[in-house]
Amino acid sequence: MTVKFEAEVNNGNISIPEKLRDQFRDKIKVVVIVKDAKKTEEEPYDIISELIKNPIKDANFVPFKRDEIYDRNL
């Protein structure tokens, strides 16, 4: 059985919502997905994801034409 809910962490504890508590009687497996987590030093910087979220706007930008993309002489 899989149950999904959101909870806040208070002093390292996560409270199971009241309406779900009766469903958990034995040991459970917990998977934590941190919401809106700030990047840590261990995570590599992902420039592609950053640019997708925040594209650079350039008024003078002109995309390559199809022929220019495949031209090996440029």
mmJSON file of the N, C-alpha and C atoms, coordinates in Angstrom:
{"data_MODEL":{"atom_site":{
"group_PDB":["ATOM","ATOM","ATOM","ATOM","ATOM","ATOM","ATOM","ATOM","ATOM","ATOM","ATOM","ATOM","ATOM","ATOM","ATOM","ATOM","ATOM","ATOM","ATOM","ATOM","ATOM","ATOM","ATOM","ATOM","ATOM","ATOM","ATOM","ATOM","ATOM","ATOM","ATOM","ATOM","ATOM","ATOM","ATOM","ATOM","ATOM","ATOM","ATOM","ATOM","ATOM","ATOM","ATOM","ATOM","ATOM","ATOM","ATOM","ATOM","ATOM","ATOM","ATOM","ATOM","ATOM","ATOM","ATOM","ATOM","ATOM","ATOM","ATOM","ATOM","ATOM","ATOM","ATOM","ATOM","ATOM","ATOM","ATOM","ATOM","ATOM","ATOM","ATOM","ATOM","ATOM","ATOM","ATOM","ATOM","ATOM","ATOM","ATOM","ATOM","ATOM","ATOM","ATOM","ATOM","ATOM","ATOM","ATOM","ATOM","ATOM","ATOM","ATOM","ATOM","ATOM","ATOM","ATOM","ATOM","ATOM","ATOM","ATOM","ATOM","ATOM","ATOM","ATOM","ATOM","ATOM","ATOM","ATOM","ATOM","ATOM","ATOM","ATOM","ATOM","ATOM","ATOM","ATOM","ATOM","ATOM","ATOM","ATOM","ATOM","ATOM","ATOM","ATOM","ATOM","ATOM","ATOM","ATOM","ATOM","ATOM","ATOM","ATOM","ATOM","ATOM","ATOM","ATOM","ATOM","ATOM","ATOM","ATOM","ATOM","ATOM","ATOM","ATOM","ATOM","ATOM","ATOM","ATOM","ATOM","ATOM","ATOM","ATOM","ATOM","ATOM","ATOM","ATOM","ATOM","ATOM","ATOM","ATOM","ATOM","ATOM","ATOM","ATOM","ATOM","ATOM","ATOM","ATOM","ATOM","ATOM","ATOM","ATOM","ATOM","ATOM","ATOM","ATOM","ATOM","ATOM","ATOM","ATOM","ATOM","ATOM","ATOM","ATOM","ATOM","ATOM","ATOM","ATOM","ATOM","ATOM","ATOM","ATOM","ATOM","ATOM","ATOM","ATOM","ATOM","ATOM","ATOM","ATOM","ATOM","ATOM","ATOM","ATOM","ATOM","ATOM","ATOM","ATOM","ATOM","ATOM","ATOM","ATOM","ATOM","ATOM","ATOM","ATOM","ATOM","ATOM","ATOM","ATOM","ATOM","ATOM","ATOM"],
"id":[1,2,3,4,5,6,7,8,9,10,11,12,13,14,15,16,17,18,19,20,21,22,23,24,25,26,27,28,29,30,31,32,33,34,35,36,37,38,39,40,41,42,43,44,45,46,47,48,49,50,51,52,53,54,55,56,57,58,59,60,61,62,63,64,65,66,67,68,69,70,71,72,73,74,75,76,77,78,79,80,81,82,83,84,85,86,87,88,89,90,91,92,93,94,95,96,97,98,99,100,101,102,103,104,105,106,107,108,109,110,111,112,113,114,115,116,117,118,119,120,121,122,123,124,125,126,127,128,129,130,131,132,133,134,135,136,137,138,139,140,141,142,143,144,145,146,147,148,149,150,151,152,153,154,155,156,157,158,159,160,161,162,163,164,165,166,167,168,169,170,171,172,173,174,175,176,177,178,179,180,181,182,183,184,185,186,187,188,189,190,191,192,193,194,195,196,197,198,199,200,201,202,203,204,205,206,207,208,209,210,211,212,213,214,215,216,217,218,219,220,221,222],
"type_symbol":["N","C","C","N","C","C","N","C","C","N","C","C","N","C","C","N","C","C","N","C","C","N","C","C","N","C","C","N","C","C","N","C","C","N","C","C","N","C","C","N","C","C","N","C","C","N","C","C","N","C","C","N","C","C","N","C","C","N","C","C","N","C","C","N","C","C","N","C","C","N","C","C","N","C","C","N","C","C","N","C","C","N","C","C","N","C","C","N","C","C","N","C","C","N","C","C","N","C","C","N","C","C","N","C","C","N","C","C","N","C","C","N","C","C","N","C","C","N","C","C","N","C","C","N","C","C","N","C","C","N","C","C","N","C","C","N","C","C","N","C","C","N","C","C","N","C","C","N","C","C","N","C","C","N","C","C","N","C","C","N","C","C","N","C","C","N","C","C","N","C","C","N","C","C","N","C","C","N","C","C","N","C","C","N","C","C","N","C","C","N","C","C","N","C","C","N","C","C","N","C","C","N","C","C","N","C","C","N","C","C","N","C","C","N","C","C","N","C","C","N","C","C"],
"label_atom_id":["N","CA","C","N","CA","C","N","CA","C","N","CA","C","N","CA","C","N","CA","C","N","CA","C","N","CA","C","N","CA","C","N","CA","C","N","CA","C","N","CA","C","N","CA","C","N","CA","C","N","CA","C","N","CA","C","N","CA","C","N","CA","C","N","CA","C","N","CA","C","N","CA","C","N","CA","C","N","CA","C","N","CA","C","N","CA","C","N","CA","C","N","CA","C","N","CA","C","N","CA","C","N","CA","C","N","CA","C","N","CA","C","N","CA","C","N","CA","C","N","CA","C","N","CA","C","N","CA","C","N","CA","C","N","CA","C","N","CA","C","N","CA","C","N","CA","C","N","CA","C","N","CA","C","N","CA","C","N","CA","C","N","CA","C","N","CA","C","N","CA","C","N","CA","C","N","CA","C","N","CA","C","N","CA","C","N","CA","C","N","CA","C","N","CA","C","N","CA","C","N","CA","C","N","CA","C","N","CA","C","N","CA","C","N","CA","C","N","CA","C","N","CA","C","N","CA","C","N","CA","C","N","CA","C","N","CA","C","N","CA","C","N","CA","C","N","CA","C","N","CA","C","N","CA","C","N","CA","C"],
"label_alt_id":[null,null,null,null,null,null,null,null,null,null,null,null,null,null,null,null,null,null,null,null,null,null,null,null,null,null,null,null,null,null,null,null,null,null,null,null,null,null,null,null,null,null,null,null,null,null,null,null,null,null,null,null,null,null,null,null,null,null,null,null,null,null,null,null,null,null,null,null,null,null,null,null,null,null,null,null,null,null,null,null,null,null,null,null,null,null,null,null,null,null,null,null,null,null,null,null,null,null,null,null,null,null,null,null,null,null,null,null,null,null,null,null,null,null,null,null,null,null,null,null,null,null,null,null,null,null,null,null,null,null,null,null,null,null,null,null,null,null,null,null,null,null,null,null,null,null,null,null,null,null,null,null,null,null,null,null,null,null,null,null,null,null,null,null,null,null,null,null,null,null,null,null,null,null,null,null,null,null,null,null,null,null,null,null,null,null,null,null,null,null,null,null,null,null,null,null,null,null,null,null,null,null,null,null,null,null,null,null,null,null,null,null,null,null,null,null,null,null,null,null,null,null],
"label_comp_id":["MET","MET","MET","THR","THR","THR","VAL","VAL","VAL","LYS","LYS","LYS","PHE","PHE","PHE","GLU","GLU","GLU","ALA","ALA","ALA","GLU","GLU","GLU","VAL","VAL","VAL","ASN","ASN","ASN","ASN","ASN","ASN","GLY","GLY","GLY","ASN","ASN","ASN","ILE","ILE","ILE","SER","SER","SER","ILE","ILE","ILE","PRO","PRO","PRO","GLU","GLU","GLU","LYS","LYS","LYS","LEU","LEU","LEU","ARG","ARG","ARG","ASP","ASP","ASP","GLN","GLN","GLN","PHE","PHE","PHE","ARG","ARG","ARG","ASP","ASP","ASP","LYS","LYS","LYS","ILE","ILE","ILE","LYS","LYS","LYS","VAL","VAL","VAL","VAL","VAL","VAL","VAL","VAL","VAL","ILE","ILE","ILE","VAL","VAL","VAL","LYS","LYS","LYS","ASP","ASP","ASP","ALA","ALA","ALA","LYS","LYS","LYS","LYS","LYS","LYS","THR","THR","THR","GLU","GLU","GLU","GLU","GLU","GLU","GLU","GLU","GLU","PRO","PRO","PRO","TYR","TYR","TYR","ASP","ASP","ASP","ILE","ILE","ILE","ILE","ILE","ILE","SER","SER","SER","GLU","GLU","GLU","LEU","LEU","LEU","ILE","ILE","ILE","LYS","LYS","LYS","ASN","ASN","ASN","PRO","PRO","PRO","ILE","ILE","ILE","LYS","LYS","LYS","ASP","ASP","ASP","ALA","ALA","ALA","ASN","ASN","ASN","PHE","PHE","PHE","VAL","VAL","VAL","PRO","PRO","PRO","PHE","PHE","PHE","LYS","LYS","LYS","ARG","ARG","ARG","ASP","ASP","ASP","GLU","GLU","GLU","ILE","ILE","ILE","TYR","TYR","TYR","ASP","ASP","ASP","ARG","ARG","ARG","ASN","ASN","ASN","LEU","LEU","LEU"],
"label_asym_id":["A","A","A","A","A","A","A","A","A","A","A","A","A","A","A","A","A","A","A","A","A","A","A","A","A","A","A","A","A","A","A","A","A","A","A","A","A","A","A","A","A","A","A","A","A","A","A","A","A","A","A","A","A","A","A","A","A","A","A","A","A","A","A","A","A","A","A","A","A","A","A","A","A","A","A","A","A","A","A","A","A","A","A","A","A","A","A","A","A","A","A","A","A","A","A","A","A","A","A","A","A","A","A","A","A","A","A","A","A","A","A","A","A","A","A","A","A","A","A","A","A","A","A","A","A","A","A","A","A","A","A","A","A","A","A","A","A","A","A","A","A","A","A","A","A","A","A","A","A","A","A","A","A","A","A","A","A","A","A","A","A","A","A","A","A","A","A","A","A","A","A","A","A","A","A","A","A","A","A","A","A","A","A","A","A","A","A","A","A","A","A","A","A","A","A","A","A","A","A","A","A","A","A","A","A","A","A","A","A","A","A","A","A","A","A","A","A","A","A","A","A","A"],
"label_entity_id":["1","1","1","1","1","1","1","1","1","1","1","1","1","1","1","1","1","1","1","1","1","1","1","1","1","1","1","1","1","1","1","1","1","1","1","1","1","1","1","1","1","1","1","1","1","1","1","1","1","1","1","1","1","1","1","1","1","1","1","1","1","1","1","1","1","1","1","1","1","1","1","1","1","1","1","1","1","1","1","1","1","1","1","1","1","1","1","1","1","1","1","1","1","1","1","1","1","1","1","1","1","1","1","1","1","1","1","1","1","1","1","1","1","1","1","1","1","1","1","1","1","1","1","1","1","1","1","1","1","1","1","1","1","1","1","1","1","1","1","1","1","1","1","1","1","1","1","1","1","1","1","1","1","1","1","1","1","1","1","1","1","1","1","1","1","1","1","1","1","1","1","1","1","1","1","1","1","1","1","1","1","1","1","1","1","1","1","1","1","1","1","1","1","1","1","1","1","1","1","1","1","1","1","1","1","1","1","1","1","1","1","1","1","1","1","1","1","1","1","1","1","1"],
"label_seq_id":[1,1,1,2,2,2,3,3,3,4,4,4,5,5,5,6,6,6,7,7,7,8,8,8,9,9,9,10,10,10,11,11,11,12,12,12,13,13,13,14,14,14,15,15,15,16,16,16,17,17,17,18,18,18,19,19,19,20,20,20,21,21,21,22,22,22,23,23,23,24,24,24,25,25,25,26,26,26,27,27,27,28,28,28,29,29,29,30,30,30,31,31,31,32,32,32,33,33,33,34,34,34,35,35,35,36,36,36,37,37,37,38,38,38,39,39,39,40,40,40,41,41,41,42,42,42,43,43,43,44,44,44,45,45,45,46,46,46,47,47,47,48,48,48,49,49,49,50,50,50,51,51,51,52,52,52,53,53,53,54,54,54,55,55,55,56,56,56,57,57,57,58,58,58,59,59,59,60,60,60,61,61,61,62,62,62,63,63,63,64,64,64,65,65,65,66,66,66,67,67,67,68,68,68,69,69,69,70,70,70,71,71,71,72,72,72,73,73,73,74,74,74],
"pdbx_PDB_ins_code":[null,null,null,null,null,null,null,null,null,null,null,null,null,null,null,null,null,null,null,null,null,null,null,null,null,null,null,null,null,null,null,null,null,null,null,null,null,null,null,null,null,null,null,null,null,null,null,null,null,null,null,null,null,null,null,null,null,null,null,null,null,null,null,null,null,null,null,null,null,null,null,null,null,null,null,null,null,null,null,null,null,null,null,null,null,null,null,null,null,null,null,null,null,null,null,null,null,null,null,null,null,null,null,null,null,null,null,null,null,null,null,null,null,null,null,null,null,null,null,null,null,null,null,null,null,null,null,null,null,null,null,null,null,null,null,null,null,null,null,null,null,null,null,null,null,null,null,null,null,null,null,null,null,null,null,null,null,null,null,null,null,null,null,null,null,null,null,null,null,null,null,null,null,null,null,null,null,null,null,null,null,null,null,null,null,null,null,null,null,null,null,null,null,null,null,null,null,null,null,null,null,null,null,null,null,null,null,null,null,null,null,null,null,null,null,null,null,null,null,null,null,null],
"Cartn_x":[0.851,0.0,0.898,0.505,1.227,0.273,0.733,-0.059,0.826,0.264,1.014,0.384,1.219,0.737,1.901,1.608,2.634,2.616,3.801,3.906,5.067,5.01,6.109,6.96,8.241,9.156,9.273,8.998,9.101,10.067,11.216,12.256,12.616,12.7,13.075,11.951,10.74,9.6,8.611,8.061,7.018,5.754,4.69,3.43,2.601,2.072,1.167,-0.21,-0.881,-2.207,-3.164,-3.987,-4.93,-5.744,-6.236,-7.109,-6.364,-5.036,-4.259,-3.628,-3.615,-2.889,-3.349,-4.628,-5.132,-4.625,-4.177,-3.701,-2.286,-1.552,-0.163,-0.043,0.078,0.177,1.549,2.187,3.485,4.569,5.703,6.788,6.398,6.892,6.624,7.947,7.931,9.082,8.792,9.715,9.513,10.461,9.917,10.699,10.456,11.515,11.376,11.785,10.906,11.199,11.156,12.284,12.363,11.793,10.816,10.143,10.877,11.145,11.808,13.134,13.882,15.172,16.187,16.991,18.082,19.188,19.898,20.972,22.08,22.605,23.719,25.01,26.126,27.419,27.684,27.027,27.236,26.599,25.56,24.88,25.634,25.905,26.579,25.647,26.212,25.429,24.915,23.632,22.997,22.585,23.475,23.239,22.05,21.84,20.732,19.388,19.211,17.962,17.769,18.842,18.771,18.335,18.897,18.54,17.127,16.663,15.286,14.313,14.624,13.765,13.874,15.099,15.377,16.162,15.493,16.226,16.834,17.961,18.62,17.913,17.507,16.801,17.782,17.902,18.806,18.031,17.874,17.097,17.726,19.027,19.727,19.864,19.281,19.426,18.729,19.45,18.886,19.258,18.275,18.605,19.216,20.042,20.622,19.528,19.762,18.889,19.291,18.406,18.672,19.999,20.241,21.485,22.702,22.6,23.716,24.044,23.028,23.246,24.15,23.924,24.669,25.867,26.12,27.269,28.547,29.435,30.705,31.762,31.498,32.474,32.399,31.421,31.298,32.286],
"Cartn_y":[-1.174,0.0,1.239,2.215,3.481,4.607,5.462,6.623,7.845,8.901,10.126,11.265,12.003,13.187,14.134,15.379,16.366,16.648,16.883,17.164,18.113,18.807,19.668,18.918,19.22,18.6,19.528,18.989,19.749,19.027,19.648,19.047,17.64,17.449,16.154,15.139,15.516,14.591,14.954,13.916,14.089,13.453,14.204,13.677,13.088,11.889,11.268,11.884,12.309,12.913,11.99,12.594,11.863,10.822,11.187,10.28,9.056,9.089,7.966,7.092,7.544,6.849,5.413,5.113,3.76,2.772,3.255,2.381,1.866,2.484,2.118,1.444,0.127,-0.602,-1.261,-1.633,-2.295,-1.329,-1.87,-1.05,-0.522,0.659,1.251,1.673,1.812,2.311,3.766,4.653,6.084,6.577,7.282,7.932,9.42,10.196,11.641,12.373,13.22,14.095,15.517,16.179,17.524,18.499,19.259,20.227,21.563,22.151,23.457,23.483,22.433,22.379,23.256,23.94,24.708,23.734,24.051,23.174,23.14,21.954,21.81,21.804,21.877,21.871,20.536,19.476,18.157,18.029,18.8,18.709,19.526,18.928,19.702,20.768,21.854,22.936,22.496,22.61,22.185,23.414,23.854,25.078,24.945,23.763,23.582,23.786,23.165,23.338,24.792,25.429,26.835,27.723,27.458,28.258,27.975,26.758,26.448,27.212,27.291,28.03,29.533,30.007,31.443,31.724,31.718,31.93,33.33,33.412,34.708,35.398,36.629,37.389,38.343,38.223,39.074,39.638,40.94,41.58,41.363,41.11,40.937,39.479,38.568,37.152,36.777,36.049,35.524,34.044,33.158,31.732,31.327,30.281,29.766,29.24,29.377,28.745,27.281,26.463,25.023,24.739,25.399,25.174,25.573,26.634,27.085,26.098,25.443,24.485,23.352,22.89,21.734,22.101,23.392,23.82,23.66,22.819,22.539,23.607,24.528,25.535,26.818,26.941,28.165,28.222],
"Cartn_z":[0.0,0.0,0.0,-0.756,-0.81,-0.438,0.452,0.877,0.699,0.16,-0.071,0.714,1.437,2.147,2.359,2.622,2.921,4.41,4.949,6.382,6.616,7.717,8.132,9.144,9.147,10.097,11.304,12.487,13.735,14.658,14.898,15.749,15.289,13.967,13.419,13.349,13.708,13.694,12.602,11.968,10.962,11.527,11.578,12.094,10.963,11.182,10.227,10.454,9.38,9.55,10.307,11.118,11.981,11.212,10.05,9.296,8.737,8.746,8.211,9.301,10.521,11.592,11.819,11.656,11.887,10.842,9.699,8.631,8.88,9.801,10.059,11.42,11.419,12.674,12.844,11.744,11.8,11.347,11.004,10.486,9.115,8.799,7.492,6.859,5.558,4.826,4.494,4.785,4.58,3.491,2.502,1.467,1.61,1.737,1.947,0.683,0.198,-0.929,-0.393,-0.406,0.147,-0.865,-0.442,-1.294,-1.217,-2.369,-2.445,-1.691,-1.808,-1.117,-1.824,-1.056,-1.633,-2.006,-3.066,-3.503,-2.448,-2.226,-1.301,-2.093,-1.41,-2.07,-2.764,-2.325,-2.909,-4.29,-4.562,-5.838,-6.884,-8.04,-9.083,-9.651,-10.089,-10.663,-12.025,-12.245,-13.489,-14.284,-15.163,-15.913,-16.865,-17.442,-18.381,-17.68,-16.526,-15.781,-15.365,-14.979,-14.575,-15.746,-16.928,-18.098,-18.589,-18.414,-18.793,-17.898,-16.599,-15.665,-15.872,-16.15,-16.262,-17.54,-18.686,-19.939,-20.003,-20.68,-20.881,-22.035,-21.804,-22.833,-23.5,-24.821,-25.589,-26.777,-26.817,-27.878,-29.25,-29.302,-30.576,-30.988,-30.257,-30.553,-31.862,-32.708,-33.948,-33.998,-33.984,-34.006,-35.348,-35.314,-36.551,-37.469,-38.767,-39.75,-39.837,-40.381,-40.458,-41.169,-42.287,-43.027,-42.212,-41.447,-40.622,-39.507,-38.987,-37.909,-38.379,-39.619,-40.132,-40.991,-41.156,-41.963,-41.162,-41.63,-40.94,-41.204,-42.111,-42.494,-41.666,-40.788,-39.997,-38.895],
"occupancy":[1.0,1.0,1.0,1.0,1.0,1.0,1.0,1.0,1.0,1.0,1.0,1.0,1.0,1.0,1.0,1.0,1.0,1.0,1.0,1.0,1.0,1.0,1.0,1.0,1.0,1.0,1.0,1.0,1.0,1.0,1.0,1.0,1.0,1.0,1.0,1.0,1.0,1.0,1.0,1.0,1.0,1.0,1.0,1.0,1.0,1.0,1.0,1.0,1.0,1.0,1.0,1.0,1.0,1.0,1.0,1.0,1.0,1.0,1.0,1.0,1.0,1.0,1.0,1.0,1.0,1.0,1.0,1.0,1.0,1.0,1.0,1.0,1.0,1.0,1.0,1.0,1.0,1.0,1.0,1.0,1.0,1.0,1.0,1.0,1.0,1.0,1.0,1.0,1.0,1.0,1.0,1.0,1.0,1.0,1.0,1.0,1.0,1.0,1.0,1.0,1.0,1.0,1.0,1.0,1.0,1.0,1.0,1.0,1.0,1.0,1.0,1.0,1.0,1.0,1.0,1.0,1.0,1.0,1.0,1.0,1.0,1.0,1.0,1.0,1.0,1.0,1.0,1.0,1.0,1.0,1.0,1.0,1.0,1.0,1.0,1.0,1.0,1.0,1.0,1.0,1.0,1.0,1.0,1.0,1.0,1.0,1.0,1.0,1.0,1.0,1.0,1.0,1.0,1.0,1.0,1.0,1.0,1.0,1.0,1.0,1.0,1.0,1.0,1.0,1.0,1.0,1.0,1.0,1.0,1.0,1.0,1.0,1.0,1.0,1.0,1.0,1.0,1.0,1.0,1.0,1.0,1.0,1.0,1.0,1.0,1.0,1.0,1.0,1.0,1.0,1.0,1.0,1.0,1.0,1.0,1.0,1.0,1.0,1.0,1.0,1.0,1.0,1.0,1.0,1.0,1.0,1.0,1.0,1.0,1.0,1.0,1.0,1.0,1.0,1.0,1.0,1.0,1.0,1.0,1.0,1.0,1.0],
"B_iso_or_equiv":[0.0,0.0,0.0,0.0,0.0,0.0,0.0,0.0,0.0,0.0,0.0,0.0,0.0,0.0,0.0,0.0,0.0,0.0,0.0,0.0,0.0,0.0,0.0,0.0,0.0,0.0,0.0,0.0,0.0,0.0,0.0,0.0,0.0,0.0,0.0,0.0,0.0,0.0,0.0,0.0,0.0,0.0,0.0,0.0,0.0,0.0,0.0,0.0,0.0,0.0,0.0,0.0,0.0,0.0,0.0,0.0,0.0,0.0,0.0,0.0,0.0,0.0,0.0,0.0,0.0,0.0,0.0,0.0,0.0,0.0,0.0,0.0,0.0,0.0,0.0,0.0,0.0,0.0,0.0,0.0,0.0,0.0,0.0,0.0,0.0,0.0,0.0,0.0,0.0,0.0,0.0,0.0,0.0,0.0,0.0,0.0,0.0,0.0,0.0,0.0,0.0,0.0,0.0,0.0,0.0,0.0,0.0,0.0,0.0,0.0,0.0,0.0,0.0,0.0,0.0,0.0,0.0,0.0,0.0,0.0,0.0,0.0,0.0,0.0,0.0,0.0,0.0,0.0,0.0,0.0,0.0,0.0,0.0,0.0,0.0,0.0,0.0,0.0,0.0,0.0,0.0,0.0,0.0,0.0,0.0,0.0,0.0,0.0,0.0,0.0,0.0,0.0,0.0,0.0,0.0,0.0,0.0,0.0,0.0,0.0,0.0,0.0,0.0,0.0,0.0,0.0,0.0,0.0,0.0,0.0,0.0,0.0,0.0,0.0,0.0,0.0,0.0,0.0,0.0,0.0,0.0,0.0,0.0,0.0,0.0,0.0,0.0,0.0,0.0,0.0,0.0,0.0,0.0,0.0,0.0,0.0,0.0,0.0,0.0,0.0,0.0,0.0,0.0,0.0,0.0,0.0,0.0,0.0,0.0,0.0,0.0,0.0,0.0,0.0,0.0,0.0,0.0,0.0,0.0,0.0,0.0,0.0],
"pdbx_formal_charge":[null,null,null,null,null,null,null,null,null,null,null,null,null,null,null,null,null,null,null,null,null,null,null,null,null,null,null,null,null,null,null,null,null,null,null,null,null,null,null,null,null,null,null,null,null,null,null,null,null,null,null,null,null,null,null,null,null,null,null,null,null,null,null,null,null,null,null,null,null,null,null,null,null,null,null,null,null,null,null,null,null,null,null,null,null,null,null,null,null,null,null,null,null,null,null,null,null,null,null,null,null,null,null,null,null,null,null,null,null,null,null,null,null,null,null,null,null,null,null,null,null,null,null,null,null,null,null,null,null,null,null,null,null,null,null,null,null,null,null,null,null,null,null,null,null,null,null,null,null,null,null,null,null,null,null,null,null,null,null,null,null,null,null,null,null,null,null,null,null,null,null,null,null,null,null,null,null,null,null,null,null,null,null,null,null,null,null,null,null,null,null,null,null,null,null,null,null,null,null,null,null,null,null,null,null,null,null,null,null,null,null,null,null,null,null,null,null,null,null,null,null,null],
"auth_seq_id":[1,1,1,2,2,2,3,3,3,4,4,4,5,5,5,6,6,6,7,7,7,8,8,8,9,9,9,10,10,10,11,11,11,12,12,12,13,13,13,14,14,14,15,15,15,16,16,16,17,17,17,18,18,18,19,19,19,20,20,20,21,21,21,22,22,22,23,23,23,24,24,24,25,25,25,26,26,26,27,27,27,28,28,28,29,29,29,30,30,30,31,31,31,32,32,32,33,33,33,34,34,34,35,35,35,36,36,36,37,37,37,38,38,38,39,39,39,40,40,40,41,41,41,42,42,42,43,43,43,44,44,44,45,45,45,46,46,46,47,47,47,48,48,48,49,49,49,50,50,50,51,51,51,52,52,52,53,53,53,54,54,54,55,55,55,56,56,56,57,57,57,58,58,58,59,59,59,60,60,60,61,61,61,62,62,62,63,63,63,64,64,64,65,65,65,66,66,66,67,67,67,68,68,68,69,69,69,70,70,70,71,71,71,72,72,72,73,73,73,74,74,74],
"auth_comp_id":["MET","MET","MET","THR","THR","THR","VAL","VAL","VAL","LYS","LYS","LYS","PHE","PHE","PHE","GLU","GLU","GLU","ALA","ALA","ALA","GLU","GLU","GLU","VAL","VAL","VAL","ASN","ASN","ASN","ASN","ASN","ASN","GLY","GLY","GLY","ASN","ASN","ASN","ILE","ILE","ILE","SER","SER","SER","ILE","ILE","ILE","PRO","PRO","PRO","GLU","GLU","GLU","LYS","LYS","LYS","LEU","LEU","LEU","ARG","ARG","ARG","ASP","ASP","ASP","GLN","GLN","GLN","PHE","PHE","PHE","ARG","ARG","ARG","ASP","ASP","ASP","LYS","LYS","LYS","ILE","ILE","ILE","LYS","LYS","LYS","VAL","VAL","VAL","VAL","VAL","VAL","VAL","VAL","VAL","ILE","ILE","ILE","VAL","VAL","VAL","LYS","LYS","LYS","ASP","ASP","ASP","ALA","ALA","ALA","LYS","LYS","LYS","LYS","LYS","LYS","THR","THR","THR","GLU","GLU","GLU","GLU","GLU","GLU","GLU","GLU","GLU","PRO","PRO","PRO","TYR","TYR","TYR","ASP","ASP","ASP","ILE","ILE","ILE","ILE","ILE","ILE","SER","SER","SER","GLU","GLU","GLU","LEU","LEU","LEU","ILE","ILE","ILE","LYS","LYS","LYS","ASN","ASN","ASN","PRO","PRO","PRO","ILE","ILE","ILE","LYS","LYS","LYS","ASP","ASP","ASP","ALA","ALA","ALA","ASN","ASN","ASN","PHE","PHE","PHE","VAL","VAL","VAL","PRO","PRO","PRO","PHE","PHE","PHE","LYS","LYS","LYS","ARG","ARG","ARG","ASP","ASP","ASP","GLU","GLU","GLU","ILE","ILE","ILE","TYR","TYR","TYR","ASP","ASP","ASP","ARG","ARG","ARG","ASN","ASN","ASN","LEU","LEU","LEU"],
"auth_asym_id":["A","A","A","A","A","A","A","A","A","A","A","A","A","A","A","A","A","A","A","A","A","A","A","A","A","A","A","A","A","A","A","A","A","A","A","A","A","A","A","A","A","A","A","A","A","A","A","A","A","A","A","A","A","A","A","A","A","A","A","A","A","A","A","A","A","A","A","A","A","A","A","A","A","A","A","A","A","A","A","A","A","A","A","A","A","A","A","A","A","A","A","A","A","A","A","A","A","A","A","A","A","A","A","A","A","A","A","A","A","A","A","A","A","A","A","A","A","A","A","A","A","A","A","A","A","A","A","A","A","A","A","A","A","A","A","A","A","A","A","A","A","A","A","A","A","A","A","A","A","A","A","A","A","A","A","A","A","A","A","A","A","A","A","A","A","A","A","A","A","A","A","A","A","A","A","A","A","A","A","A","A","A","A","A","A","A","A","A","A","A","A","A","A","A","A","A","A","A","A","A","A","A","A","A","A","A","A","A","A","A","A","A","A","A","A","A","A","A","A","A","A","A"],
"auth_atom_id":["N","CA","C","N","CA","C","N","CA","C","N","CA","C","N","CA","C","N","CA","C","N","CA","C","N","CA","C","N","CA","C","N","CA","C","N","CA","C","N","CA","C","N","CA","C","N","CA","C","N","CA","C","N","CA","C","N","CA","C","N","CA","C","N","CA","C","N","CA","C","N","CA","C","N","CA","C","N","CA","C","N","CA","C","N","CA","C","N","CA","C","N","CA","C","N","CA","C","N","CA","C","N","CA","C","N","CA","C","N","CA","C","N","CA","C","N","CA","C","N","CA","C","N","CA","C","N","CA","C","N","CA","C","N","CA","C","N","CA","C","N","CA","C","N","CA","C","N","CA","C","N","CA","C","N","CA","C","N","CA","C","N","CA","C","N","CA","C","N","CA","C","N","CA","C","N","CA","C","N","CA","C","N","CA","C","N","CA","C","N","CA","C","N","CA","C","N","CA","C","N","CA","C","N","CA","C","N","CA","C","N","CA","C","N","CA","C","N","CA","C","N","CA","C","N","CA","C","N","CA","C","N","CA","C","N","CA","C","N","CA","C","N","CA","C","N","CA","C","N","CA","C","N","CA","C","N","CA","C"],
"pdbx_PDB_model_num":[1,1,1,1,1,1,1,1,1,1,1,1,1,1,1,1,1,1,1,1,1,1,1,1,1,1,1,1,1,1,1,1,1,1,1,1,1,1,1,1,1,1,1,1,1,1,1,1,1,1,1,1,1,1,1,1,1,1,1,1,1,1,1,1,1,1,1,1,1,1,1,1,1,1,1,1,1,1,1,1,1,1,1,1,1,1,1,1,1,1,1,1,1,1,1,1,1,1,1,1,1,1,1,1,1,1,1,1,1,1,1,1,1,1,1,1,1,1,1,1,1,1,1,1,1,1,1,1,1,1,1,1,1,1,1,1,1,1,1,1,1,1,1,1,1,1,1,1,1,1,1,1,1,1,1,1,1,1,1,1,1,1,1,1,1,1,1,1,1,1,1,1,1,1,1,1,1,1,1,1,1,1,1,1,1,1,1,1,1,1,1,1,1,1,1,1,1,1,1,1,1,1,1,1,1,1,1,1,1,1,1,1,1,1,1,1,1,1,1,1,1,1]
}}}
